[in-house]
Amino acid sequence: MKRYLLICTAAWLALGGAGARAELAAGSGTYEFDNPATGRPVQISYFKPEHFSADTPVLVVLHGLKRNADEYRDGWIEQARARGLMVLVPHFDRESYRGANGYNLGNVFHAETHEEAIGRALPKQANTPEKWSFAVPDAVFADFARREGTRQAGYTLYGHGAGAQFAQRFTLFMARSKACRVMAANPGWYTYPDRDVQWPYGLGGVPNYTEAQLDAFLRAPFVLMLGDDDVQTGGVMRKSDGAAAQGPDRRTRGERFYAHAQQLAAARGQKLGWRLQHVADAGHKNTEMAAAAAQNVQPCPAP
């Protein structure tokens, strides 16, 4: 019996004692956490650098339209290994986050019809903020901190394509998030901070959006990244009247959106907190943009 107790005690100590964090293995992998907002698990594709510590910067990556979290994780491994970054890519599955409304429009509204789900019509009912897909990155970071332990006060958020649309609108709505900087690479179209333009191209029809939120949006540490060669007009790029009014291609749409923000900030007597970054010789591929975006990822220390 004494020998059995010694073995059990040694095993308990090896695991770190009661309440020990479950550490993730170094390298690539996946894990799940239960999202209380949907009652369903969220799968996370991750890359953990070999020399991870509590001071390692954390990067939350938003996948594109294909919902291919593993591919987006893999597209960041080279940069993460070289720079010592912890990469977390939540998978927004199509059942829990249906259509454009459920994912890149943030699930701000409860879609009933197909047109509402794909972001072509304004749903009648708004969701509560805890049900927004915009709430997931903070939940992912909080869950990761419980698992691993970190001295980082927050994370960097990066999105590409549909994920970049998410990142832009996340900045518009989530003024008090744990994201210490947000990067949006090659969004296809935008939600303008304009109440005279109907959702999803503007804030028309969005309830309870405040002037304080708008000011926080303009002050946000937001980086809009545009590939210089992202000027193709075919493929999945949205061509509705509302999107077409923003410009003929992604680069033009981004440049116009940034110029609008500059004008709005000036009209409100504010200094725009954003930065526009053109990426030379880059088209619409995540790997091309990730190499440039990695330079923007810095620690998020406690204030």
Summary of the structure (lengths in Angstrom):
residues: 303
radius of gyration: 20.4
end to end distance: 51.4
largest distance: 77.8
contacts: 963
relative contact order: 0.13
helix: 36%
strand: 20%
